[in-house]
Amino acid sequence: MEQLENFIRRLIPKGVVIAFSGGVDSSLLLKVASIEGKKIGADVYAVTFETKLHPQADLEIAKQIAKNTEVIHDIIFIDELTKTEILKNPIDRCYHCKRFLFEELIKYAKQHNLKYIIDGTNVDDLSQYRPGIKALNELGIISPLAQLKIDKATVRKYAKKLGLNVHNRPSAPCLATRIPYNIKLDMEILKNIDKAETFLKELGFVKNRVRLHKNIIRIEVDRKDIYAIMECSDKIIKYFKGLGFLYITLDLEGFRSGSMDIHLLNGDKNGYK
């Protein structure tokens, strides 16, 4: 923790804005920056992107955390689907999306005379398929957790120590990760996927993904929850079919972050359809 505190402390005097999603990584950075900023009477800024591709619940969580940490919090609305490079959903969609979002954050930082933009990329992210990291590097965004080699487990430990109630919150990547690459993004379908995942959370399956393959829905939950979710199958089938999904399946491998990227390891650049 001391390394992270020292790292952020050095940045604050020249102005810091945090790309703040409300997830545990950016929440930890926000909390530490808030503490360090108060020590020297410096304002800390946080910006949350309100987008079409992120679950709506994330925005409300971000608002509450920012309020509790007493930072200057602004929300920027961005419609990623106005960008053809994102709408077409290529395998480097995340690269185009990150550039689009953080170019706006750079403008914000300049308007507020803030020298440093930091984000919550952690060291675990560097070993996964994350083309957006290339965009962050190109734009000069600082990722303290990655630079200090702090992994997700350590982030959660620090967040718990600081009393952040999101310390055990599952990751919530953008909704486009539920669709195979090279399938054009459809906002109505993505909204229904968001509703389906919210429904599963309300049933008690907090860590879940609902992924779409043509007319087949593939549900991922922790393997320990597979028997429990089968007991709710009638409710799930009724609700999902009400959203227009035709076939509802349960993935026996369980929850896997980035499971839509598995084919890339085998050199398939087209993605599963």
Secondary structure by P-SEA (a helix, b strand, c coil): caaaaaaaaaccccbbbbbccccaaaaaaaaaaaaaaaacbbbbbbbbbbcccccaaaaaaaaaaaaaaccbbbbbbbcccccccccccccaaaaaaaaaaaaaaaaaaaaaccccccccccccccccccaaaaaaaaaccccccccccccaaaaaaaaaaaccccccccccccccccccccccccaaaaaaaaaaaaaaaaacccbbbbbbcccbbbbbccccaaaaaaaaaaaaaaaaaaacccbbbbccccccccccccccccccccccc
